[in-house]
Amino acid sequence: MIRKSAVLTITFTILMLSPLSRAQDQPPNLGSMMEIFRAETQAERATVITQTMNFSDKDAAAFWPIYRKYEYERSLLDDRRAAVIREYAQKYSALSDVDAKAMAEQMFDCESRLAELKKTYFKKFIRVLPALTVTKFFQLDHRIDLLVEMKVEASLPPLFRPQLTEHDSSARALPQP
């Protein structure tokens, strides 16, 4: 079981990161890239959950209807988050303090709402599935989220713009021995 999970995680990681290598040849359109990525991720997420969780027929019948509702509600939050990310990428070169603060607050709100959504659905899942199964699902869901976050972060502009300091400028002017 551990080996199967490791293989699935590695496979999922490779699938998640492979578009990055293709995107380096041409400037990406962040909006379309995010939409394609989200569609691919949703399909891959379901496959990874199916293969990793290895539900019995009874557990699968209880899990998937609740999961579909969870995923739909989660996608609404992801839409909001994606809009903030697109705005950040568009305004990056001239981002003001006011815009940065508003974006940070929106992201914190999305994170809070996602945590609440997970708590709500944990309670729904636990009514029909063993606690161990539900906990394993949310651990897997968290791992998938981390991979998704890595992919999104890799497509964003850097956190800071390098600035030449007076020291850097004078160092360049000096001849090297």
C-alpha positions as CSV (number, residue, x, y, z in Angstrom):
1,M,0.0,0.0,0.0
2,I,2.8,2.4,0.9
3,R,4.6,1.6,-2.3
4,K,1.4,2.1,-4.3
5,S,0.9,5.5,-2.7
6,A,4.5,6.5,-3.4
7,V,4.2,5.5,-7.1
8,L,0.9,7.4,-7.4
9,T,2.4,10.5,-5.8
10,I,5.5,10.4,-8.0
11,T,3.3,9.9,-11.1
12,F,1.0,12.7,-10.1
13,T,4.0,15.0,-9.5
14,I,5.4,14.3,-12.9
15,L,2.1,14.9,-14.5
16,M,1.7,18.2,-12.6
17,L,5.2,19.5,-13.4
18,S,5.4,18.4,-17.1
19,P,3.5,21.4,-18.5
20,L,6.1,23.6,-16.8
21,S,8.9,22.4,-19.1
22,R,6.7,23.0,-22.2
23,A,5.7,26.5,-21.0
24,Q,9.3,27.7,-20.9
25,D,9.5,27.8,-24.7
26,Q,6.8,30.5,-25.1
27,P,5.4,33.2,-22.8
28,P,2.4,31.7,-21.0
29,N,-1.0,33.3,-20.8
30,L,-1.6,32.9,-17.1
31,G,-5.4,32.9,-17.4
32,S,-5.6,30.1,-20.0
33,M,-2.8,28.2,-18.4
34,M,-4.6,28.2,-15.0
35,E,-7.9,27.1,-16.6
36,I,-6.2,24.2,-18.4
37,F,-4.3,23.2,-15.4
38,R,-7.4,23.3,-13.1
39,A,-9.3,21.0,-15.6
40,E,-6.4,18.6,-15.7
41,T,-6.0,18.7,-12.0
42,Q,-9.6,17.9,-11.2
43,A,-9.5,14.8,-13.5
44,E,-6.2,13.7,-12.1
45,R,-7.3,14.3,-8.5
46,A,-10.3,11.9,-8.9
47,T,-8.0,9.3,-10.4
48,V,-5.4,9.6,-7.7
49,I,-8.1,9.5,-5.0
50,T,-9.7,6.4,-6.6
51,Q,-6.4,4.5,-6.9
52,T,-4.9,5.6,-3.5
53,M,-8.0,5.3,-1.3
54,N,-8.9,1.9,-2.7
55,F,-12.5,2.2,-1.5
56,S,-14.8,-0.8,-1.0
57,D,-17.9,-0.6,-3.2
58,K,-19.9,0.4,-0.1
59,D,-17.4,3.2,0.9
60,A,-17.2,4.4,-2.7
61,A,-21.0,4.7,-2.9
62,A,-21.0,6.8,0.3
63,F,-17.8,8.9,-0.6
64,W,-18.3,10.1,-4.2
65,P,-21.6,11.9,-3.9
66,I,-20.3,13.9,-0.9
67,Y,-17.0,14.4,-2.7
68,R,-18.7,15.9,-5.8
69,K,-20.4,18.4,-3.6
70,Y,-17.2,19.2,-1.8
71,E,-15.3,19.6,-5.0
72,Y,-18.0,21.9,-6.5
73,E,-18.0,24.2,-3.4
74,R,-14.2,24.1,-3.4
75,S,-14.1,25.1,-7.0
76,L,-16.0,28.3,-6.2
77,L,-13.3,29.2,-3.7
78,D,-10.6,28.3,-6.2
79,D,-12.3,30.6,-8.8
80,R,-12.0,33.5,-6.3
81,R,-8.4,32.6,-5.6
82,A,-7.5,32.3,-9.3
83,A,-8.9,35.7,-9.9
84,V,-6.7,37.2,-7.2
85,I,-3.7,35.4,-8.7
86,R,-4.4,36.7,-12.2
87,E,-4.8,40.2,-10.8
88,Y,-1.5,39.9,-9.0
89,A,0.3,38.7,-12.2
90,Q,-1.3,41.5,-14.2
91,K,-0.5,44.3,-11.7
92,Y,2.9,42.9,-10.6
93,S,5.1,45.5,-12.2
94,A,3.2,48.4,-10.7
95,L,1.6,46.8,-7.7
96,S,0.6,49.5,-5.1
97,D,0.4,49.0,-1.4
98,V,-3.3,49.3,-1.5
99,D,-3.7,46.6,-4.1
100,A,-1.2,44.3,-2.3
101,K,-3.1,44.7,0.9
102,A,-6.5,44.0,-0.7
103,M,-5.1,40.9,-2.5
104,A,-3.5,39.6,0.7
105,E,-6.8,40.0,2.5
106,Q,-8.7,38.2,-0.2
107,M,-6.2,35.3,-0.1
108,F,-6.5,35.1,3.7
109,D,-10.3,35.0,3.3
110,C,-10.1,32.2,0.7
111,E,-7.8,30.2,3.0
112,S,-10.1,30.7,5.9
113,R,-13.2,29.7,3.9
114,L,-11.3,26.6,2.6
115,A,-10.4,25.5,6.1
116,E,-14.1,25.9,7.1
117,L,-15.2,24.0,4.0
118,K,-12.9,21.1,4.9
119,K,-14.2,21.1,8.5
120,T,-17.8,21.0,7.2
121,Y,-17.1,18.2,4.8
122,F,-15.0,16.3,7.3
123,K,-18.2,16.1,9.5
124,K,-20.3,15.0,6.4
125,F,-17.8,12.3,5.4
126,I,-17.4,11.0,9.0
127,R,-21.2,10.3,9.2
128,V,-20.9,7.7,6.4
129,L,-17.2,6.5,6.5
130,P,-14.7,5.4,9.2
131,A,-12.7,8.2,10.7
132,L,-9.4,6.6,9.5
133,T,-10.7,6.6,5.9
134,V,-11.8,10.2,6.1
135,T,-8.5,11.3,7.7
136,K,-6.5,9.5,5.0
137,F,-8.6,11.2,2.3
138,F,-7.9,14.6,3.8
139,Q,-4.2,13.9,4.1
140,L,-4.2,12.9,0.4
141,D,-6.2,15.9,-0.5
142,H,-3.6,18.1,1.3
143,R,-0.7,16.5,-0.5
144,I,-2.4,17.1,-3.8
145,D,-3.0,20.7,-2.8
146,L,0.7,21.1,-2.1
147,L,1.5,19.9,-5.6
148,V,-1.0,22.2,-7.1
149,E,0.4,25.1,-5.0
150,M,3.9,24.4,-6.3
151,K,2.7,24.5,-9.9
152,V,0.8,27.7,-9.5
153,E,3.6,29.4,-7.6
154,A,6.1,28.4,-10.3
155,S,4.0,30.2,-12.9
156,L,3.9,33.5,-11.0
157,P,6.3,36.4,-11.2
158,P,9.0,36.4,-8.5
159,L,8.2,37.8,-5.1
160,F,10.5,40.7,-5.4
161,R,12.2,42.7,-8.2
162,P,16.0,42.7,-7.9
163,Q,17.3,46.2,-7.4
164,L,20.8,47.5,-7.9
165,T,22.2,49.0,-4.8
166,E,24.9,51.6,-4.8
167,H,27.4,48.9,-3.8
168,D,26.4,46.8,-6.8
169,S,26.7,49.7,-9.2
170,S,30.2,50.7,-7.9
171,A,31.4,47.1,-7.9
172,R,30.5,46.8,-11.6
173,A,32.5,49.9,-12.4
174,L,35.7,48.6,-10.8
175,P,38.0,46.6,-13.1
176,Q,38.4,43.0,-12.0
177,P,42.0,41.7,-11.3
